[in-house]
Amino acid sequence: MPGSRNNSLKNPKMYEELRDDGASKEKAARISNAAAKRGKSAVGRKGGESGSYDDWSVADLRRRSKELGISGYSGKTKSQLVDLLRNQ
């Protein structure tokens, strides 16, 4: 299929399960491919602790939104930006 990225998925079943659970396409592909390559338990152990978006400044939240290619972030409040980033 032209334009389809599913051809490169290493674990399509896990990808679909993650999508059904609400993960973005990018996140589901990243996790399912990593699990297929290194094993589910290795991927689960790798996860680290990142800082909470609640502790970030509005400027940092906007910068992160821009890095991720999210549009429409400039007029949002801090809590709206946090929600946007957590659910992207």
C-alpha positions, 0 to 999 in steps of 0.5 A: 500500500502506498504511504502505509507504514504498517509494512515495517511493523515487526509485531502488528498484533501488539501495534493494534492492541496499543492503538486500541488502548489509545496509543498514538500511531508513532508510539504504538509502532515504536513500542511494538517494534522494540518489543519484537527486537529486544523482547517485551520484558526488556522493553518494560525494564528500559522505561525510565522516569521522565520529569512531569510536564506539570513541573515544566514552564509554559515556554518549555511545554510550547517548545516541546509541542513544536518539537513534536510537530503539534499545531495549535499550542500557542494559545493554550494554558499550561494545563491544556498544554500538559493534556495535549502533550500527554495525549498526543 
